[in-house]
Every structure is written in C-alpha cells, then in structure tokens.
Amino acid sequence: MTSYKFTGKLVELIEKAEHGSELDVDKIMSHLTNNFSLAMTWFVDYALGLVENPNGIKRLEHYLFNGTLIQRN
C-alpha cells in the first residue's frame, strides 16, 4: 500500500505504477483514449513517473514510439 494521501482513481494508478509490470503500464496507458479528461492525463502522467520496474520502463518506451498520439505525448 502506498504512503500517499490520495484517493480514488489516482491511488489505483499509483499502485499499478509501483508494481510496474508491462501489464500494469498497459492498464495505466489504457486510460488515455480519445475521451480523456485533463484530470486523467495528470493522474496518468503522475503515475507513470513512479514506474521503476525495468520491464515497465521498457513498455513505456514502446508507447513512446508506437502508442496513439495522446499516449506518445
């Protein structure tokens, strides 16, 4: 469990980021769709900054070059 004082969807994203597997990164990135909200982009951006697992980082590199436009940004 995280020591952050956040609630809701952000906590879920942070927990996935701290685990940081490829599947966790995929789940986080799945929140960036054509119907995204500004708040969700902030949540995803914050969570992705917490990924330290080498497999998760490798998956982030995949999205950097192969993701949708919003995922690459």
N, CA, C, O and CB atoms as a CASP TS submission, in Angstrom:
PFRMAT TS
TARGET T0000
AUTHOR 0000-0000-0000
METHOD Language model
MODEL 1
PARENT N/A
ATOM      1  N   MET     1       0.842  -1.182   0.000  1.00  0.00           N
ATOM      2  CA  MET     1       0.000   0.000   0.000  1.00  0.00           C
ATOM      3  C   MET     1       0.884   1.240   0.000  1.00  0.00           C
ATOM      4  O   MET     1       1.929   1.274   0.649  1.00  0.00           O
ATOM      5  CB  MET     1      -0.956   0.001   1.217  1.00  0.00           C
ATOM      6  N   THR     2       0.454   2.242  -0.727  1.00  0.00           N
ATOM      7  CA  THR     2       1.245   3.460  -0.831  1.00  0.00           C
ATOM      8  C   THR     2       1.130   4.302   0.429  1.00  0.00           C
ATOM      9  O   THR     2       0.188   4.149   1.207  1.00  0.00           O
ATOM     10  CB  THR     2       0.812   4.270  -2.041  1.00  0.00           C
ATOM     11  N   SER     3       2.086   5.183   0.622  1.00  0.00           N
ATOM     12  CA  SER     3       2.036   6.111   1.746  1.00  0.00           C
ATOM     13  C   SER     3       1.480   7.461   1.310  1.00  0.00           C
ATOM     14  O   SER     3       1.458   8.403   2.102  1.00  0.00           O
ATOM     15  CB  SER     3       3.428   6.286   2.358  1.00  0.00           C
ATOM     16  N   TYR     4       1.029   7.568   0.058  1.00  0.00           N
ATOM     17  CA  TYR     4       0.472   8.809  -0.450  1.00  0.00           C
ATOM     18  C   TYR     4      -0.902   9.064   0.154  1.00  0.00           C
ATOM     19  O   TYR     4      -1.589   8.128   0.564  1.00  0.00           O
ATOM     20  CB  TYR     4       0.386   8.773  -1.977  1.00  0.00           C
ATOM     21  N   LYS     5      -1.295  10.309   0.208  1.00  0.00           N
ATOM     22  CA  LYS     5      -2.591  10.679   0.763  1.00  0.00           C
ATOM     23  C   LYS     5      -3.552  11.049  -0.359  1.00  0.00           C
ATOM     24  O   LYS     5      -4.182  12.106  -0.326  1.00  0.00           O
ATOM     25  CB  LYS     5      -2.446  11.847   1.757  1.00  0.00           C
ATOM     26  N   PHE     6      -3.659  10.176  -1.346  1.00  0.00           N
ATOM     27  CA  PHE     6      -4.561  10.368  -2.466  1.00  0.00           C
ATOM     28  C   PHE     6      -5.707   9.380  -2.348  1.00  0.00           C
ATOM     29  O   PHE     6      -5.638   8.426  -1.573  1.00  0.00           O
ATOM     30  CB  PHE     6      -3.821  10.202  -3.813  1.00  0.00           C
ATOM     31  N   THR     7      -6.755   9.609  -3.113  1.00  0.00           N
ATOM     32  CA  THR     7      -7.903   8.710  -3.101  1.00  0.00           C
ATOM     33  C   THR     7      -8.348   8.423  -4.524  1.00  0.00           C
ATOM     34  O   THR     7      -7.877   9.046  -5.475  1.00  0.00           O
ATOM     35  CB  THR     7      -9.062   9.311  -2.284  1.00  0.00           C
ATOM     36  N   GLY     8      -9.251   7.484  -4.654  1.00  0.00           N
ATOM     37  CA  GLY     8      -9.908   7.204  -5.920  1.00  0.00           C
ATOM     38  C   GLY     8      -9.006   6.617  -6.986  1.00  0.00           C
ATOM     39  O   GLY     8      -8.121   5.808  -6.706  1.00  0.00           O
ATOM     40  N   LYS     9      -9.250   7.041  -8.213  1.00  0.00           N
ATOM     41  CA  LYS     9      -8.562   6.502  -9.394  1.00  0.00           C
ATOM     42  C   LYS     9      -7.056   6.738  -9.312  1.00  0.00           C
ATOM     43  O   LYS     9      -6.276   5.894  -9.754  1.00  0.00           O
ATOM     44  CB  LYS     9      -9.122   7.139 -10.676  1.00  0.00           C
ATOM     45  N   LEU    10      -6.640   7.869  -8.753  1.00  0.00           N
ATOM     46  CA  LEU    10      -5.208   8.147  -8.658  1.00  0.00           C
ATOM     47  C   LEU    10      -4.499   7.100  -7.812  1.00  0.00           C
ATOM     48  O   LEU    10      -3.398   6.674  -8.160  1.00  0.00           O
ATOM     49  CB  LEU    10      -4.972   9.538  -8.073  1.00  0.00           C
ATOM     50  N   VAL    11      -5.100   6.681  -6.720  1.00  0.00           N
ATOM     51  CA  VAL    11      -4.496   5.645  -5.875  1.00  0.00           C
ATOM     52  C   VAL    11      -4.341   4.350  -6.661  1.00  0.00           C
ATOM     53  O   VAL    11      -3.311   3.683  -6.565  1.00  0.00           O
ATOM     54  CB  VAL    11      -5.350   5.404  -4.608  1.00  0.00           C
ATOM     55  N   GLU    12      -5.355   3.994  -7.432  1.00  0.00           N
ATOM     56  CA  GLU    12      -5.287   2.778  -8.255  1.00  0.00           C
ATOM     57  C   GLU    12      -4.131   2.871  -9.250  1.00  0.00           C
ATOM     58  O   GLU    12      -3.384   1.909  -9.425  1.00  0.00           O
ATOM     59  CB  GLU    12      -6.624   2.553  -9.007  1.00  0.00           C
ATOM     60  N   LEU    13      -3.985   4.010  -9.894  1.00  0.00           N
ATOM     61  CA  LEU    13      -2.910   4.175 -10.872  1.00  0.00           C
ATOM     62  C   LEU    13      -1.535   4.156 -10.199  1.00  0.00           C
ATOM     63  O   LEU    13      -0.588   3.587 -10.742  1.00  0.00           O
ATOM     64  CB  LEU    13      -3.097   5.483 -11.648  1.00  0.00           C
ATOM     65  N   ILE    14      -1.425   4.764  -9.042  1.00  0.00           N
ATOM     66  CA  ILE    14      -0.157   4.774  -8.311  1.00  0.00           C
ATOM     67  C   ILE    14       0.236   3.350  -7.918  1.00  0.00           C
ATOM     68  O   ILE    14       1.399   2.968  -8.051  1.00  0.00           O
ATOM     69  CB  ILE    14      -0.258   5.672  -7.054  1.00  0.00           C
ATOM     70  N   GLU    15      -0.715   2.573  -7.439  1.00  0.00           N
ATOM     71  CA  GLU    15      -0.414   1.193  -7.045  1.00  0.00           C
ATOM     72  C   GLU    15       0.062   0.380  -8.239  1.00  0.00           C
ATOM     73  O   GLU    15       0.989  -0.419  -8.111  1.00  0.00           O
ATOM     74  CB  GLU    15      -1.647   0.531  -6.415  1.00  0.00           C
ATOM     75  N   LYS    16      -0.555   0.571  -9.390  1.00  0.00           N
ATOM     76  CA  LYS    16      -0.109  -0.140 -10.590  1.00  0.00           C
ATOM     77  C   LYS    16       1.297   0.319 -10.976  1.00  0.00           C
ATOM     78  O   LYS    16       2.136  -0.501 -11.351  1.00  0.00           O
ATOM     79  CB  LYS    16      -1.096   0.092 -11.765  1.00  0.00           C
ATOM     80  N   ALA    17       1.554   1.612 -10.886  1.00  0.00           N
ATOM     81  CA  ALA    17       2.871   2.142 -11.245  1.00  0.00           C
ATOM     82  C   ALA    17       3.949   1.618 -10.320  1.00  0.00           C
ATOM     83  O   ALA    17       5.056   1.321 -10.767  1.00  0.00           O
ATOM     84  CB  ALA    17       2.860   3.662 -11.215  1.00  0.00           C
ATOM     85  N   GLU    18       3.644   1.499  -9.042  1.00  0.00           N
ATOM     86  CA  GLU    18       4.641   0.999  -8.100  1.00  0.00           C
ATOM     87  C   GLU    18       4.976  -0.463  -8.362  1.00  0.00           C
ATOM     88  O   GLU    18       6.116  -0.881  -8.158  1.00  0.00           O
ATOM     89  CB  GLU    18       4.146   1.170  -6.672  1.00  0.00           C
ATOM     90  N   HIS    19       4.007  -1.238  -8.808  1.00  0.00           N
ATOM     91  CA  HIS    19       4.290  -2.629  -9.207  1.00  0.00           C
ATOM     92  C   HIS    19       5.062  -2.606 -10.511  1.00  0.00           C
ATOM     93  O   HIS    19       6.091  -3.269 -10.645  1.00  0.00           O
ATOM     94  CB  HIS    19       2.972  -3.468  -9.358  1.00  0.00           C
ATOM     95  N   GLY    20       4.561  -1.836 -11.478  1.00  0.00           N
ATOM     96  CA  GLY    20       5.313  -1.501 -12.679  1.00  0.00           C
ATOM     97  C   GLY    20       5.539  -2.575 -13.714  1.00  0.00           C
ATOM     98  O   GLY    20       6.463  -2.448 -14.517  1.00  0.00           O
ATOM     99  N   SER    21       4.736  -3.635 -13.737  1.00  0.00           N
ATOM    100  CA  SER    21       4.920  -4.652 -14.774  1.00  0.00           C
ATOM    101  C   SER    21       4.419  -4.107 -16.114  1.00  0.00           C
ATOM    102  O   SER    21       3.804  -3.042 -16.175  1.00  0.00           O
ATOM    103  CB  SER    21       4.172  -5.972 -14.399  1.00  0.00           C
ATOM    104  N   GLU    22       4.693  -4.854 -17.180  1.00  0.00           N
ATOM    105  CA  GLU    22       4.201  -4.464 -18.501  1.00  0.00           C
ATOM    106  C   GLU    22       2.685  -4.344 -18.500  1.00  0.00           C
ATOM    107  O   GLU    22       2.134  -3.401 -19.068  1.00  0.00           O
ATOM    108  CB  GLU    22       4.650  -5.477 -19.563  1.00  0.00           C
ATOM    109  N   LEU    23       2.009  -5.293 -17.867  1.00  0.00           N
ATOM    110  CA  LEU    23       0.550  -5.254 -17.813  1.00  0.00           C
ATOM    111  C   LEU    23       0.044  -4.056 -17.018  1.00  0.00           C
ATOM    112  O   LEU    23      -0.986  -3.473 -17.356  1.00  0.00           O
ATOM    113  CB  LEU    23       0.015  -6.540 -17.205  1.00  0.00           C
ATOM    114  N   ASP    24       0.757  -3.695 -15.977  1.00  0.00           N
ATOM    115  CA  ASP    24       0.374  -2.521 -15.190  1.00  0.00           C
ATOM    116  C   ASP    24       0.496  -1.250 -16.031  1.00  0.00           C
ATOM    117  O   ASP    24      -0.388  -0.394 -15.997  1.00  0.00           O
ATOM    118  CB  ASP    24       1.250  -2.409 -13.922  1.00  0.00           C
ATOM    119  N   VAL    25       1.572  -1.131 -16.773  1.00  0.00           N
ATOM    120  CA  VAL    25       1.750   0.038 -17.637  1.00  0.00           C
ATOM    121  C   VAL    25       0.662   0.060 -18.711  1.00  0.00           C
ATOM    122  O   VAL    25       0.125   1.124 -19.022  1.00  0.00           O
ATOM    123  CB  VAL    25       3.160   0.031 -18.292  1.00  0.00           C
ATOM    124  N   ASP    26       0.332  -1.098 -19.277  1.00  0.00           N
ATOM    125  CA  ASP    26      -0.749  -1.159 -20.261  1.00  0.00           C
ATOM    126  C   ASP    26      -2.067  -0.666 -19.656  1.00  0.00           C
ATOM    127  O   ASP    26      -2.817   0.067 -20.301  1.00  0.00           O
ATOM    128  CB  ASP    26      -0.912  -2.597 -20.790  1.00  0.00           C
ATOM    129  N   LYS    27      -2.335  -1.067 -18.431  1.00  0.00           N
ATOM    130  CA  LYS    27      -3.572  -0.658 -17.760  1.00  0.00           C
ATOM    131  C   LYS    27      -3.580   0.859 -17.533  1.00  0.00           C
ATOM    132  O   LYS    27      -4.597   1.517 -17.751  1.00  0.00           O
ATOM    133  CB  LYS    27      -3.731  -1.406 -16.412  1.00  0.00           C
ATOM    134  N   ILE    28      -2.461   1.398 -17.101  1.00  0.00           N
ATOM    135  CA  ILE    28      -2.376   2.840 -16.896  1.00  0.00           C
ATOM    136  C   ILE    28      -2.585   3.568 -18.229  1.00  0.00           C
ATOM    137  O   ILE    28      -3.365   4.517 -18.305  1.00  0.00           O
ATOM    138  CB  ILE    28      -1.009   3.226 -16.271  1.00  0.00           C
ATOM    139  N   MET    29      -1.900   3.127 -19.256  1.00  0.00           N
ATOM    140  CA  MET    29      -1.992   3.787 -20.560  1.00  0.00           C
ATOM    141  C   MET    29      -3.373   3.651 -21.187  1.00  0.00           C
ATOM    142  O   MET    29      -3.756   4.471 -22.021  1.00  0.00           O
ATOM    143  CB  MET    29      -0.953   3.220 -21.499  1.00  0.00           C
ATOM    144  N   SER    30      -4.118   2.632 -20.799  1.00  0.00           N
ATOM    145  CA  SER    30      -5.454   2.442 -21.367  1.00  0.00           C
ATOM    146  C   SER    30      -6.404   3.573 -20.967  1.00  0.00           C
ATOM    147  O   SER    30      -7.472   3.724 -21.561  1.00  0.00           O
ATOM    148  CB  SER    30      -6.030   1.097 -20.920  1.00  0.00           C
ATOM    149  N   HIS    31      -6.026   4.355 -19.980  1.00  0.00           N
ATOM    150  CA  HIS    31      -6.862   5.488 -19.576  1.00  0.00           C
ATOM    151  C   HIS    31      -6.706   6.682 -20.506  1.00  0.00           C
ATOM    152  O   HIS    31      -7.469   7.644 -20.419  1.00  0.00           O
ATOM    153  CB  HIS    31      -6.525   5.903 -18.159  1.00  0.00           C
ATOM    154  N   LEU    32      -5.725   6.625 -21.392  1.00  0.00           N
ATOM    155  CA  LEU    32      -5.535   7.702 -22.360  1.00  0.00           C
ATOM    156  C   LEU    32      -6.196   7.308 -23.673  1.00  0.00           C
ATOM    157  O   LEU    32      -5.588   6.654 -24.519  1.00  0.00           O
ATOM    158  CB  LEU    32      -4.023   8.008 -22.571  1.00  0.00           C
ATOM    159  N   THR    33      -7.431   7.710 -23.825  1.00  0.00           N
ATOM    160  CA  THR    33      -8.207   7.418 -25.027  1.00  0.00           C
ATOM    161  C   THR    33      -8.648   8.733 -25.656  1.00  0.00           C
ATOM    162  O   THR    33      -8.273   9.807 -25.185  1.00  0.00           O
ATOM    163  CB  THR    33      -9.438   6.518 -24.700  1.00  0.00           C
ATOM    164  N   ASN    34      -9.437   8.650 -26.712  1.00  0.00           N
ATOM    165  CA  ASN    34      -9.959   9.852 -27.356  1.00  0.00           C
ATOM    166  C   ASN    34     -10.897  10.632 -26.445  1.00  0.00           C
ATOM    167  O   ASN    34     -11.135  11.817 -26.676  1.00  0.00           O
ATOM    168  CB  ASN    34     -10.680   9.484 -28.635  1.00  0.00           C
ATOM    169  N   ASN    35     -11.430   9.986 -25.416  1.00  0.00           N
ATOM    170  CA  ASN    35     -12.363  10.630 -24.497  1.00  0.00           C
ATOM    171  C   ASN    35     -11.707  10.941 -23.156  1.00  0.00           C
ATOM    172  O   ASN    35     -12.353  10.832 -22.114  1.00  0.00           O
ATOM    173  CB  ASN    35     -13.586   9.747 -24.285  1.00  0.00           C
ATOM    174  N   PHE    36     -10.443  11.323 -23.169  1.00  0.00           N
ATOM    175  CA  PHE    36      -9.721  11.578 -21.931  1.00  0.00           C
ATOM    176  C   PHE    36     -10.140  12.925 -21.329  1.00  0.00           C
ATOM    177  O   PHE    36     -10.635  13.812 -22.024  1.00  0.00           O
ATOM    178  CB  PHE    36      -8.203  11.551 -22.183  1.00  0.00           C
ATOM    179  N   SER    37      -9.929  13.045 -20.040  1.00  0.00           N
ATOM    180  CA  SER    37     -10.141  14.326 -19.369  1.00  0.00           C
ATOM    181  C   SER    37      -8.777  14.889 -18.970  1.00  0.00           C
ATOM    182  O   SER    37      -7.799  14.149 -18.870  1.00  0.00           O
ATOM    183  CB  SER    37     -11.077  14.168 -18.116  1.00  0.00           C
ATOM    184  N   LEU    38      -8.723  16.158 -18.751  1.00  0.00           N
ATOM    185  CA  LEU    38      -7.465  16.778 -18.340  1.00  0.00           C
ATOM    186  C   LEU    38      -6.988  16.201 -17.016  1.00  0.00           C
ATOM    187  O   LEU    38      -5.795  15.956 -16.838  1.00  0.00           O
ATOM    188  CB  LEU    38      -7.625  18.297 -18.226  1.00  0.00           C
ATOM    189  N   ALA    39      -7.909  15.984 -16.091  1.00  0.00           N
ATOM    190  CA  ALA    39      -7.538  15.403 -14.800  1.00  0.00           C
ATOM    191  C   ALA    39      -6.931  14.012 -14.985  1.00  0.00           C
ATOM    192  O   ALA    39      -5.942  13.676 -14.334  1.00  0.00           O
ATOM    193  CB  ALA    39      -8.765  15.328 -13.870  1.00  0.00           C
ATOM    194  N   MET    40      -7.514  13.208 -15.863  1.00  0.00           N
ATOM    195  CA  MET    40      -6.990  11.854 -16.078  1.00  0.00           C
ATOM    196  C   MET    40      -5.586  11.914 -16.676  1.00  0.00           C
ATOM    197  O   MET    40      -4.735  11.101 -16.316  1.00  0.00           O
ATOM    198  CB  MET    40      -7.931  11.045 -17.004  1.00  0.00           C
ATOM    199  N   THR    41      -5.327  12.852 -17.572  1.00  0.00           N
ATOM    200  CA  THR    41      -3.973  12.962 -18.129  1.00  0.00           C
ATOM    201  C   THR    41      -2.986  13.313 -17.036  1.00  0.00           C
ATOM    202  O   THR    41      -1.857  12.822 -17.060  1.00  0.00           O
ATOM    203  CB  THR    41      -3.922  14.018 -19.248  1.00  0.00           C
ATOM    204  N   TRP    42      -3.371  14.149 -16.070  1.00  0.00           N
ATOM    205  CA  TRP    42      -2.493  14.478 -14.950  1.00  0.00           C
ATOM    206  C   TRP    42      -2.254  13.245 -14.088  1.00  0.00           C
ATOM    207  O   TRP    42      -1.123  12.988 -13.677  1.00  0.00           O
ATOM    208  CB  TRP    42      -3.093  15.615 -14.104  1.00  0.00           C
ATOM    209  N   PHE    43      -3.306  12.483 -13.810  1.00  0.00           N
ATOM    210  CA  PHE    43      -3.184  11.274 -12.992  1.00  0.00           C
ATOM    211  C   PHE    43      -2.230  10.279 -13.657  1.00  0.00           C
ATOM    212  O   PHE    43      -1.338   9.732 -13.009  1.00  0.00           O
ATOM    213  CB  PHE    43      -4.573  10.623 -12.769  1.00  0.00           C
ATOM    214  N   VAL    44      -2.429  10.054 -14.949  1.00  0.00           N
ATOM    215  CA  VAL    44      -1.595   9.098 -15.685  1.00  0.00           C
ATOM    216  C   VAL    44      -0.153   9.587 -15.714  1.00  0.00           C
ATOM    217  O   VAL    44       0.770   8.805 -15.489  1.00  0.00           O
ATOM    218  CB  VAL    44      -2.127   8.896 -17.129  1.00  0.00           C
ATOM    219  N   ASP    45       0.046  10.857 -15.984  1.00  0.00           N
ATOM    220  CA  ASP    45       1.393  11.413 -16.029  1.00  0.00           C
ATOM    221  C   ASP    45       2.099  11.238 -14.686  1.00  0.00           C
ATOM    222  O   ASP    45       3.265  10.843 -14.641  1.00  0.00           O
ATOM    223  CB  ASP    45       1.345  12.895 -16.414  1.00  0.00           C
ATOM    224  N   TYR    46       1.400  11.528 -13.604  1.00  0.00           N
ATOM    225  CA  TYR    46       1.982  11.367 -12.277  1.00  0.00           C
ATOM    226  C   TYR    46       2.347   9.911 -12.013  1.00  0.00           C
ATOM    227  O   TYR    46       3.450   9.614 -11.554  1.00  0.00           O
ATOM    228  CB  TYR    46       1.014  11.869 -11.206  1.00  0.00           C
ATOM    229  N   ALA    47       1.418   9.008 -12.306  1.00  0.00           N
ATOM    230  CA  ALA    47       1.654   7.582 -12.059  1.00  0.00           C
ATOM    231  C   ALA    47       2.822   7.055 -12.881  1.00  0.00           C
ATOM    232  O   ALA    47       3.649   6.299 -12.372  1.00  0.00           O
ATOM    233  CB  ALA    47       0.398   6.776 -12.371  1.00  0.00           C
ATOM    234  N   LEU    48       2.895   7.446 -14.139  1.00  0.00           N
ATOM    235  CA  LEU    48       3.973   6.944 -14.989  1.00  0.00           C
ATOM    236  C   LEU    48       5.344   7.392 -14.485  1.00  0.00           C
ATOM    237  O   LEU    48       6.341   6.703 -14.700  1.00  0.00           O
ATOM    238  CB  LEU    48       3.770   7.411 -16.427  1.00  0.00           C
ATOM    239  N   GLY    49       5.395   8.521 -13.830  1.00  0.00           N
ATOM    240  CA  GLY    49       6.642   8.998 -13.258  1.00  0.00           C
ATOM    241  C   GLY    49       7.133   8.141 -12.103  1.00  0.00           C
ATOM    242  O   GLY    49       8.283   8.264 -11.683  1.00  0.00           O
ATOM    243  N   LEU    50       6.275   7.277 -11.591  1.00  0.00           N
ATOM    244  CA  LEU    50       6.636   6.409 -10.467  1.00  0.00           C
ATOM    245  C   LEU    50       7.098   5.021 -10.902  1.00  0.00           C
ATOM    246  O   LEU    50       7.549   4.241 -10.063  1.00  0.00           O
ATOM    247  CB  LEU    50       5.464   6.272  -9.536  1.00  0.00           C
ATOM    248  N   VAL    51       6.998   4.697 -12.173  1.00  0.00           N
ATOM    249  CA  VAL    51       7.383   3.368 -12.664  1.00  0.00           C
ATOM    250  C   VAL    51       8.905   3.237 -12.589  1.00  0.00           C
ATOM    251  O   VAL    51       9.638   4.044 -13.160  1.00  0.00           O
ATOM    252  CB  VAL    51       6.874   3.136 -14.132  1.00  0.00           C
ATOM    253  N   GLU    52       9.364   2.210 -11.879  1.00  0.00           N
ATOM    254  CA  GLU    52      10.799   1.946 -11.752  1.00  0.00           C
ATOM    255  C   GLU    52      11.184   0.545 -12.224  1.00  0.00           C
ATOM    256  O   GLU    52      12.364   0.265 -12.437  1.00  0.00           O
ATOM    257  CB  GLU    52      11.228   2.130 -10.312  1.00  0.00           C
ATOM    258  N   ASN    53      10.208  -0.324 -12.388  1.00  0.00           N
ATOM    259  CA  ASN    53      10.456  -1.691 -12.830  1.00  0.00           C
ATOM    260  C   ASN    53      11.030  -1.635 -14.259  1.00  0.00           C
ATOM    261  O   ASN    53      10.434  -1.006 -15.133  1.00  0.00           O
ATOM    262  CB  ASN    53       9.135  -2.556 -12.773  1.00  0.00           C
ATOM    263  N   PRO    54      12.181  -2.288 -14.505  1.00  0.00           N
ATOM    264  CA  PRO    54      12.777  -2.260 -15.844  1.00  0.00           C
ATOM    265  C   PRO    54      11.823  -2.738 -16.945  1.00  0.00           C
ATOM    266  O   PRO    54      11.851  -2.204 -18.054  1.00  0.00           O
ATOM    267  CB  PRO    54      14.023  -3.112 -15.859  1.00  0.00           C
ATOM    268  N   ASN    55      10.988  -3.728 -16.658  1.00  0.00           N
ATOM    269  CA  ASN    55      10.032  -4.200 -17.662  1.00  0.00           C
ATOM    270  C   ASN    55       8.986  -3.134 -17.955  1.00  0.00           C
ATOM    271  O   ASN    55       8.572  -2.963 -19.102  1.00  0.00           O
ATOM    272  CB  ASN    55       9.350  -5.491 -17.192  1.00  0.00           C
ATOM    273  N   GLY    56       8.565  -2.425 -16.932  1.00  0.00           N
ATOM    274  CA  GLY    56       7.605  -1.351 -17.118  1.00  0.00           C
ATOM    275  C   GLY    56       8.200  -0.197 -17.906  1.00  0.00           C
ATOM    276  O   GLY    56       7.534   0.394 -18.756  1.00  0.00           O
ATOM    277  N   ILE    57       9.450   0.122 -17.621  1.00  0.00           N
ATOM    278  CA  ILE    57      10.120   1.199 -18.356  1.00  0.00           C
ATOM    279  C   ILE    57      10.269   0.824 -19.820  1.00  0.00           C
ATOM    280  O   ILE    57      10.099   1.664 -20.704  1.00  0.00           O
ATOM    281  CB  ILE    57      11.500   1.506 -17.742  1.00  0.00           C
ATOM    282  N   LYS    58      10.586  -0.431 -20.073  1.00  0.00           N
ATOM    283  CA  LYS    58      10.691  -0.902 -21.456  1.00  0.00           C
ATOM    284  C   LYS    58       9.346  -0.768 -22.171  1.00  0.00           C
ATOM    285  O   LYS    58       9.292  -0.412 -23.348  1.00  0.00           O
ATOM    286  CB  LYS    58      11.173  -2.369 -21.495  1.00  0.00           C
ATOM    287  N   ARG    59       8.272  -1.055 -21.452  1.00  0.00           N
ATOM    288  CA  ARG    59       6.930  -0.937 -22.030  1.00  0.00           C
ATOM    289  C   ARG    59       6.596   0.532 -22.301  1.00  0.00           C
ATOM    290  O   ARG    59       5.948   0.845 -23.300  1.00  0.00           O
ATOM    291  CB  ARG    59       5.872  -1.565 -21.085  1.00  0.00           C
ATOM    292  N   LEU    60       7.033   1.428 -21.421  1.00  0.00           N
ATOM    293  CA  LEU    60       6.826   2.856 -21.657  1.00  0.00           C
ATOM    294  C   LEU    60       7.539   3.311 -22.924  1.00  0.00           C
ATOM    295  O   LEU    60       7.011   4.122 -23.685  1.00  0.00           O
ATOM    296  CB  LEU    60       7.316   3.672 -20.457  1.00  0.00           C
ATOM    297  N   GLU    61       8.734   2.787 -23.146  1.00  0.00           N
ATOM    298  CA  GLU    61       9.467   3.107 -24.371  1.00  0.00           C
ATOM    299  C   GLU    61       8.688   2.651 -25.593  1.00  0.00           C
ATOM    300  O   GLU    61       8.682   3.333 -26.619  1.00  0.00           O
ATOM    301  CB  GLU    61      10.858   2.457 -24.356  1.00  0.00           C
ATOM    302  N   HIS    62       8.032   1.504 -25.490  1.00  0.00           N
ATOM    303  CA  HIS    62       7.188   1.019 -26.583  1.00  0.00           C
ATOM    304  C   HIS    62       6.097   2.046 -26.899  1.00  0.00           C
ATOM    305  O   HIS    62       5.875   2.383 -28.062  1.00  0.00           O
ATOM    306  CB  HIS    62       6.554  -0.350 -26.219  1.00  0.00           C
ATOM    307  N   TYR    63       5.423   2.538 -25.863  1.00  0.00           N
ATOM    308  CA  TYR    63       4.359   3.514 -26.078  1.00  0.00           C
ATOM    309  C   TYR    63       4.898   4.826 -26.635  1.00  0.00           C
ATOM    310  O   TYR    63       4.214   5.496 -27.408  1.00  0.00           O
ATOM    311  CB  TYR    63       3.616   3.772 -24.779  1.00  0.00           C
ATOM    312  N   LEU    64       6.099   5.193 -26.259  1.00  0.00           N
ATOM    313  CA  LEU    64       6.695   6.423 -26.745  1.00  0.00           C
ATOM    314  C   LEU    64       6.814   6.420 -28.264  1.00  0.00           C
ATOM    315  O   LEU    64       6.654   7.461 -28.900  1.00  0.00           O
ATOM    316  CB  LEU    64       8.060   6.629 -26.113  1.00  0.00           C
ATOM    317  N   PHE    65       7.092   5.270 -28.843  1.00  0.00           N
ATOM    318  CA  PHE    65       7.274   5.169 -30.275  1.00  0.00           C
ATOM    319  C   PHE    65       6.099   4.563 -31.019  1.00  0.00           C
ATOM    320  O   PHE    65       5.967   4.770 -32.225  1.00  0.00           O
ATOM    321  CB  PHE    65       8.475   4.379 -30.553  1.00  0.00           C
ATOM    322  N   ASN    66       5.234   3.815 -30.327  1.00  0.00           N
ATOM    323  CA  ASN    66       4.175   3.089 -31.009  1.00  0.00           C
ATOM    324  C   ASN    66       2.765   3.377 -30.504  1.00  0.00           C
ATOM    325  O   ASN    66       1.796   2.840 -31.040  1.00  0.00           O
ATOM    326  CB  ASN    66       4.435   1.649 -30.896  1.00  0.00           C
ATOM    327  N   GLY    67       2.640   4.212 -29.487  1.00  0.00           N
ATOM    328  CA  GLY    67       1.330   4.485 -28.928  1.00  0.00           C
ATOM    329  C   GLY    67       0.516   5.430 -29.791  1.00  0.00           C
ATOM    330  O   GLY    67       0.980   5.919 -30.820  1.00  0.00           O
ATOM    331  N   THR    68      -0.703   5.673 -29.350  1.00  0.00           N
ATOM    332  CA  THR    68      -1.539   6.647 -30.032  1.00  0.00           C
ATOM    333  C   THR    68      -0.947   8.037 -29.794  1.00  0.00           C
ATOM    334  O   THR    68      -0.015   8.186 -29.004  1.00  0.00           O
ATOM    335  CB  THR    68      -3.021   6.569 -29.537  1.00  0.00           C
ATOM    336  N   LEU    69      -1.474   9.032 -30.459  1.00  0.00           N
ATOM    337  CA  LEU    69      -0.939  10.389 -30.331  1.00  0.00           C
ATOM    338  C   LEU    69      -0.960  10.847 -28.865  1.00  0.00           C
ATOM    339  O   LEU    69       0.042  11.372 -28.379  1.00  0.00           O
ATOM    340  CB  LEU    69      -1.749  11.369 -31.209  1.00  0.00           C
ATOM    341  N   ILE    70      -2.055  10.663 -28.168  1.00  0.00           N
ATOM    342  CA  ILE    70      -2.132  11.085 -26.777  1.00  0.00           C
ATOM    343  C   ILE    70      -1.188  10.272 -25.888  1.00  0.00           C
ATOM    344  O   ILE    70      -0.661  10.805 -24.912  1.00  0.00           O
ATOM    345  CB  ILE    70      -3.565  10.959 -26.273  1.00  0.00           C
ATOM    346  N   GLN    71      -0.967   9.010 -26.201  1.00  0.00           N
ATOM    347  CA  GLN    71      -0.061   8.182 -25.409  1.00  0.00           C
ATOM    348  C   GLN    71       1.395   8.583 -25.643  1.00  0.00           C
ATOM    349  O   GLN    71       2.214   8.490 -24.728  1.00  0.00           O
ATOM    350  CB  GLN    71      -0.260   6.699 -25.748  1.00  0.00           C
ATOM    351  N   ARG    72       1.720   9.020 -26.833  1.00  0.00           N
ATOM    352  CA  ARG    72       3.090   9.440 -27.119  1.00  0.00           C
ATOM    353  C   ARG    72       3.405  10.784 -26.468  1.00  0.00           C
ATOM    354  O   ARG    72       4.557  11.064 -26.140  1.00  0.00           O
ATOM    355  CB  ARG    72       3.315   9.524 -28.629  1.00  0.00           C
ATOM    356  N   ASN    73       2.401  11.596 -26.288  1.00  0.00           N
ATOM    357  CA  ASN    73       2.620  12.916 -25.666  1.00  0.00           C
ATOM    358  C   ASN    73       2.703  12.765 -24.185  1.00  0.00           C
ATOM    359  O   ASN    73       2.883  13.753 -23.473  1.00  0.00           O
ATOM    360  CB  ASN    73       1.504  13.906 -26.030  1.00  0.00           C
TER
END
